[in-house]
Amino acid sequence: MPVVLREAWTTLVPDMNDRHGPLPPLMLALTVVTGLVDAVSYLQLGRVFVANMTGNVVFSGFAFAGAPGFSLAASLVALGAFAAGALAGGLIVHHSHAHRGRMLLHALYVETLCVLAALIVTLISGGPYDGGVRFALIVLLALGLGMQNAVSRALAVPDLTTTVLTLTITGIASDGRLAGGGGSRAGRRALSAAAMLVGALVGAVAVLHGHPTLPLILAVAILAVVCLAAQVLARAVGPWTLPVVKK
């Protein structure tokens, strides 16, 4: 247990001289954003995800089979918009050269604008969100989260992908000492799952109790704070600013 707590602590309060420096808590904040926006998309836009694309592929299969309550159009639009956001994120990654702080900052600018635009659409249109408004929200949110995923992948902070938890949870079980592994890194991995859970929980409670815009307001607020932190990091120099070399 002390090892787990130490891993959690060093994730929340990292060593600035570590290979990933101040990035872990920022990745956790973005994981909360993922939970918030997927609560909005699934509960208000009709069984579609804007951050977790595995769900949309599965939902597309359900829709092809004629299962009620699933929209093939919504799933495909989300997949396409997410891919477009990932493409834009890739352009940012490959043009940010050797500084991970600048990479994160430039991506966050675009993601924040996308989520803010979605918030404005909800405030202007009012609920329920259907027709063109529904698809506009899917596109804006999926674009922003595609951007986030592309940059998170390039930053490559271990166990903090901001979206994919299947491998994270698998690692907790399969890498632990009970399985004969060298260590499950359960402290960091559990924080990642908890961040997603908190975002989804807060988003769902807000939607179900009549505050449908609150999750996006919170998402924009978190993104604004992370943007401010990234502005500072974009001017910093340290071992964590160098890109990760993938083998």
N, C-alpha and C positions, 0 to 999 in steps of 0.2 A: 504493500500500500504506500509506504513512503516514496517508492520509486514512481508510482503513478502520480502522486501529488507533486513531486518534483518536476515531472514531465509537463504536467498541466501548468505549473507556475512558470516554468521557463518558456512556455508557449505564450502565456499572457504577458509576461515581463521578460522579454528575450534579452540576451547579451548582444549589444550592438556590434561586437567583434565576431559574432557567430557568422557562419556562411550565409545565413538568411536574415541576419540582423533584425530589423524592426518589422519585417514582413508578416510573420505569423499572426499577430493580433489583428492586422488589417485583413488578412484572409478570413479570419473568424468573423469579422464584421460583415464582410461580403457574403459569407455563408448565411448569416441572419437575413440579409437582403433577399437571398434566394428563397428562403422559407416564406418571407412576406409576399413576394410577387407570385409565387406558385399558389399560395393560398387564394390570392385574388383571381388568378387565372382559372384554377380548378373550380372554385366555389361560385364565381360570378360569370365566367365566360364559357362555361359548359364543358366540363371534363376535358380540359386541355391544359398542358403544361407549357410554360414559356422558358423554363430553365432546365428541366430534366427531360431530355429528348428520348430516353428509353421508353418512358411512359407514352409518348406520342406515337412511337413506332408500334407499340402494343395496341394502343387505341385505334390506330389505322387498321390493324388486323381485325379488331372487333367490328369496326365499321364496315369493312369489306364483307364480313360474315353476316351483316344485318342485325347485329346486336343493338337494341334500342338505347337511346341516350348518348350515342357517340357520333361525332361529326367528323367525317373524313376530311372535309374541306378545312375545318379548324385545325386539325392535326397537321395536315400538309402545309397550311399557311405558316403555322408555328415552326415547323421543321425548316421551311424555306427561309423565313426571316431570321431564324437562329443561325443558319448556315451563312447568310449574308452578314450578320453581325460578327461571326467568327472570321469570315474573310477580311472584314474591315479591321478586326483585332490583329489578324496576321500581318496586315500591311503596317499597322502601328508597330508591332513587335520587330519587324524586319527593317524598319526605318528609324528605330530608336537607338540603334547601334549598341553600344556597350554599357548602357546605364539602365538598370532595372527600375530605379525610382522614376525616371522619365517615362519609361515604358508604361508603368502603372498609372502615372498621372494622365498621360494623353488618353489612355483607354477610359479612365474614370470620367474625364470630361464628356466624352461621347455617351457613355452609359448614363450618366446623371441627366444629361439633356433628354435622352430617350425616356427615362422613367418620369422626369418632370413633365414632358409632353403628354405622357399617358395620364398623369395626375390631372393636368389641365383639361384633357378630354373628358375625364370622369366628372370634373366639377361643372363643366359647361353642359354636358349632355344629361346628367342625372341618370338614375337607374330606372329600370333594368337596362343592362348593356346588351343590345342585340343589333342585328343587321350590320350596317357599315361601322357603327361605333365599336361593336364587338371585335370585328376584324382589325380595325385601326389599333385597338388596345393590344391585341395579340401581336401584331407586327411590331409596335413600338417596344413592348416589353421583351419580346423574343430577340429583337435586334440588340437591345442593351445587354441582355444576359448572354447572348452569343459572344459579344465583345468581351464581357467579363471572363467567360470560360477560356477564350483564346489566350488572353493575357495571363490568367491563372496557370494555364498549362505551360506557358513560356517561363513564368517565374519559377515553377517547379518546386514550390515549398512542400516538403514531404508531408503527406497525409492531410493536406489542406487544399483540396481542389476547388472548394466552394460549392460544388454540386454533387459529385458522385460519391455516395456513401456505401454502396455495395462492397467495393473493394476495401474501404476503410473498416467496415464491420467484419468482413472476412479476415482482415489482417489481425484484428484484436484476438480472434479465436485461433487462427492458424499459425500465427507467429509467436504465440505465448509459450511459456515453459511447459505447460501441460501437453502441448503438441510437439515438444522437443525443439522448439525454436529458440532463437537467441534473445527474444524480447518482443513484446507485442506493441510497445509504444502506446499503451492503452490510455495514458493520460492525455496525450495530444489528440488521439483518434476519438476518444470519448467527447472531448471538447468540441470537435468538429460536428459530431452527431448532435450534441446538445445545442449547438448554435443553430443548426437547421431546425431542430425541434422547437426551439424558442420562437424563431421567426414564423414558422407555420402555425404554432399555437396562438401567438399574438394576432397574426393575420386572421385566423379562423374565428377567434373570439370576437374580433372587431366586426367582421362581416356578418356573423350570425346574430349579433346584437345591434344591428342597424347602423353601423359606422363603416360603410363600404369604402370610403376614400381614405380612412385612417391608415391601413397598411401601406399605401403608396406614399402618404405623407411621411410616415416613419422611414420608409425605404429611401426617400429623397433626403431626409435629414441625416441618416447614416452615411449615405453616399457623399453628402456635403462635408461631413466631418472627415471621412477618409480622404476626400480630395484635398482638404487643408493639410492633412498629415502628409499626403503624397507630394504636395508643393514643397514642403520642407525637405522631404527625402530626395526630391529631384535635384536639389543643390548639394546633397551630401556626398561625401567620398568615404568609401570603406570597402572591406572585402565582400560585403553582401551586394554591392552595386554591380559587380561583374556578372555577365550572363552565365547561366548554367550550361555546361558543355554536356550534351547528351551523347552517350556512347551507342 
